[in-house]
Amino acid sequence: MPGKVKHIPENSVSLIIKFQTMEEKSRLIQDEELLLRNNSRNINIQTINIMRV
């Protein structure tokens, strides 16, 4: 029947929310790792530049 809303059990909703949160957490961790990698690369470049002077 078109337009009929299917009832979603409460447990399912909490599982969906948990999954989204874990996905966001994973994305945040990846972002942090990328930042750390970029920072260490920048530090290495700065060190090389200092040694050249």
N, C-alpha and C positions, 0 to 999 in steps of 0.2 A: 504494500500500500504506500503510494507516494506521500510524503509529508509526515509519515509516522516516525516519532522519535524513539530510538531503541534505548532501553534502560541499561545503563552501565553500572555494574556492581561497584560499591565503594572501594573494594580491594583493588580493582583494576585501575581506578583513578590514581590511587596512591602509588601503584607500580609504575604508571606512566610518569608521574611526577618524579619518582626516584630515578628512573631511567634518564629523564631530561637533566636532572641535577648531576648525575654521574657523568653524563656527556659534557655538560658545561665544565665540571671539575677537570675532566680529562683535557678539554680544550685549554683551560687556564694553565694546567701543568705544562702542556706543550708550548704555550706562549712564554711561560717562565723559562723553560729550557732554551728556547730560541733567544730570549733576551740575554741569558747567561752566556750563551755561545757568542752572541754579538759583542757583549761587553768584554769577554776575554780576548776576542779578536782585536777589538779597539785598543785594549791594553798592550797587546803584542805590537801593534802598529806604532803606538806611542813610544814604547821601549826602543824599537828600531830607530825611530826618528831621533830620540834622545842620544842614542849611541852614535848616530851619524854626525851630530853637532860637534 
